[in-house]
Amino acid sequence: MSDHSALLAPAAAELLRVAAAAPSLTAPTPCTDYDVRGLLNHLLYWGPWLAAAGRREPGQASVDGEAGASLVGEDWLTLLAKQTDELVSAFTPASAWTGTLRLGTAELPASFVGDMVLGEFVLHGWDLAQASGSTLSCSDEAAAAVLASAVAMGEQARSTGVYGAAVSVPADAPLLDRALGASGRDPNA
């Protein structure tokens, strides 16, 4: 994996754009476990962990975990904007993409975690775009990076429930569609 830091800011801006367009916090998303509120809660819960990892700082432990967190209040869009800024800032330095870093109790390659951040922006951005009936704008370079990451971590992500079963997508489909399929999302749903 490589340094994809230049792809983060545009992906974060697009995530914020489609999140702001969500018609209702109770609207369904392609993530069957989450409506819009649940997906935003997921992003707001894990974002600080990922940012701390990028800065090589310990993450804040939560007794209740994601399921017990209730982070989506009236100011959720402001919080999400602040958090995406922190993630982009944490993963902008080249050093954030080298060596290993700690995410919770796991020691992981830094580029793997950086690509997780990009994947969160793009894949959950697409989920939120689907919830709002809009289209996610994603560069081919970002889609290619997310596709490579989704393929590389696919089996492990499926075994832990992070991804659903891979969805068959034609080899000549757009890169974003192929990345979606590799992550268990049906781009044609």
C-alpha distance (Angstrom), angle and dihedral (degrees) to the residues before:
residue distance angle dihedral
M1 . . .
S2 3.78 . .
D3 3.76 140.6 .
H4 3.81 106.9 -74.8
S5 3.80 95.3 170.6
A6 3.82 93.0 125.8
L7 3.80 89.3 61.4
L8 3.80 95.6 55.9
A9 3.82 102.9 75.3
P10 3.84 95.6 52.2
A11 3.82 90.9 44.6
A12 3.82 91.2 48.9
A13 3.82 91.7 49.3
E14 3.79 90.4 50.9
L15 3.82 91.7 48.4
L16 3.81 89.2 53.8
R17 3.81 92.1 47.2
V18 3.80 94.5 53.5
A19 3.82 92.9 40.2
A20 3.81 90.2 55.2
A21 3.83 89.1 51.4
A22 3.82 94.3 56.1
P23 3.80 106.0 123.4
S24 3.79 95.6 -146.9
L25 3.78 139.0 1.7
T26 3.79 87.7 -126.7
A27 3.82 94.7 54.7
P28 3.81 112.7 121.0
T29 3.80 121.7 -111.2
P30 3.81 130.7 -158.8
C31 3.83 86.7 -103.5
T32 3.79 96.3 89.4
D33 3.81 92.3 -154.2
Y34 3.81 93.1 55.2
D35 3.76 139.9 58.8
V36 3.84 115.0 -166.5
R37 3.82 91.5 -81.7
G38 3.81 91.7 49.9
L39 3.79 92.6 48.0
L40 3.80 91.8 48.7
N41 3.81 89.0 48.1
H42 3.82 88.6 52.3
L43 3.81 91.3 51.7
L44 3.81 93.0 45.6
Y45 3.80 91.7 47.4
W46 3.82 98.9 49.1
G47 3.80 98.8 33.9
P48 3.82 95.4 78.3
W49 3.82 90.3 48.5
L50 3.80 91.3 52.4
A51 3.82 93.3 44.7
A52 3.82 91.2 49.8
A53 3.80 89.5 50.1
G54 3.81 90.9 51.4
R55 3.80 90.1 51.3
R56 3.82 88.9 44.9
E57 3.79 91.8 -119.6
P58 3.81 126.7 132.6
G59 3.80 115.3 -93.2
Q60 3.76 121.1 -120.6
A61 3.79 111.8 -102.6
S62 3.78 117.0 -132.5
V63 3.75 120.0 -155.5
D64 3.81 93.5 -153.0
G65 3.82 98.6 42.6
E66 3.78 123.4 -149.9
A67 3.81 94.6 -48.7
G68 3.81 91.5 56.1
A69 3.80 95.4 44.4
S70 3.78 119.8 101.7
L71 3.79 103.6 -170.6
V72 3.80 102.9 146.4
G73 3.78 107.9 95.4
E74 3.79 131.0 146.5
D75 3.82 90.4 -71.1
W76 3.83 95.1 52.6
L77 3.81 94.7 122.3
T78 3.81 91.9 52.1
L79 3.81 90.1 48.3
L80 3.81 91.8 47.6
A81 3.82 91.0 49.8
K82 3.80 91.1 50.1
Q83 3.76 91.5 47.5
T84 3.81 95.2 48.7
D85 3.81 88.6 49.8
E86 3.81 89.4 52.4
L87 3.80 91.8 48.9
V88 3.79 93.0 49.0
S89 3.81 89.9 47.2
A90 3.81 92.8 48.1
F91 3.81 92.9 50.7
T92 3.82 99.5 38.7
P93 3.83 97.8 85.5
A94 3.81 113.4 83.2
S95 3.81 87.6 -129.5
A96 3.83 89.9 66.3
W97 3.82 88.1 66.0
T98 3.81 98.0 48.8
G99 3.77 132.3 82.0
T100 3.76 120.0 -7.1
L101 3.76 134.2 -50.6
R102 3.73 137.8 -169.4
L103 3.78 122.9 -106.2
G104 3.78 106.7 -178.5
T105 3.78 104.8 -49.7
A106 3.82 95.4 -23.5
E107 3.79 124.7 97.1
L108 3.82 106.0 -147.2
P109 3.79 138.0 172.3
A110 3.80 106.9 -88.8
S111 3.81 92.7 -131.2
F112 3.81 89.1 54.5
V113 3.82 90.7 56.2
G114 3.81 92.2 44.0
D115 3.79 88.9 53.1
M116 3.81 88.9 48.9
V117 3.81 87.9 58.6
L118 3.81 91.6 49.9
G119 3.81 89.1 47.2
E120 3.80 91.6 51.1
F121 3.80 90.2 52.7
V122 3.80 95.9 46.0
L123 3.80 102.8 34.9
H124 3.79 96.5 41.1
G125 3.79 89.0 39.8
W126 3.80 87.2 58.7
D127 3.81 90.1 47.0
L128 3.81 90.2 53.5
A129 3.81 91.6 44.9
Q130 3.80 88.9 54.7
A131 3.80 90.3 50.2
S132 3.80 90.7 53.4
G133 3.81 96.8 40.7
S134 3.79 91.1 -117.2
T135 3.78 133.1 120.7
L136 3.79 125.5 -109.4
S137 3.79 114.9 -129.1
C138 3.80 108.7 -142.5
S139 3.79 128.4 166.2
D140 3.79 118.0 -124.2
E141 3.81 88.2 -119.6
A142 3.82 92.1 56.7
A143 3.81 92.0 43.3
A144 3.82 90.5 50.5
A145 3.80 91.1 51.0
V146 3.81 91.9 48.8
L147 3.81 90.6 46.7
A148 3.81 92.0 51.9
S149 3.80 90.8 47.6
A150 3.82 93.6 46.1
V151 3.80 91.0 50.7
A152 3.82 92.6 45.8
M153 3.80 95.1 49.9
G154 3.80 97.0 28.7
E155 3.79 102.3 108.8
Q156 3.79 93.6 42.3
A157 3.81 91.6 45.8
R158 3.81 91.3 49.6
S159 3.80 92.2 48.3
T160 3.82 90.8 55.4
G161 3.82 95.1 42.5
V162 3.81 94.6 -111.3
Y163 3.83 90.3 118.4
G164 3.76 128.8 30.8
A165 3.78 123.0 -133.5
A166 3.80 112.0 -55.2
V167 3.79 113.3 -94.3
S168 3.79 116.0 -136.6
V169 3.80 110.1 -116.2
P170 3.82 124.2 175.5
A171 3.82 114.3 -97.7
D172 3.81 89.9 -123.0
A173 3.83 94.0 51.1
P174 3.81 118.1 117.1
L175 3.80 113.9 -77.1
L176 3.80 93.0 -112.5
D177 3.82 91.1 53.8
R178 3.80 90.1 50.5
A179 3.83 90.9 48.9
L180 3.80 89.8 49.7
G181 3.80 91.5 50.5
A182 3.81 92.2 48.2
S183 3.82 89.0 53.6
G184 3.81 93.2 50.6
R185 3.79 98.0 -98.3
D186 3.80 124.6 127.5
P187 3.82 107.5 -134.5
N188 3.81 89.8 -163.3
A189 3.80 97.8 51.8
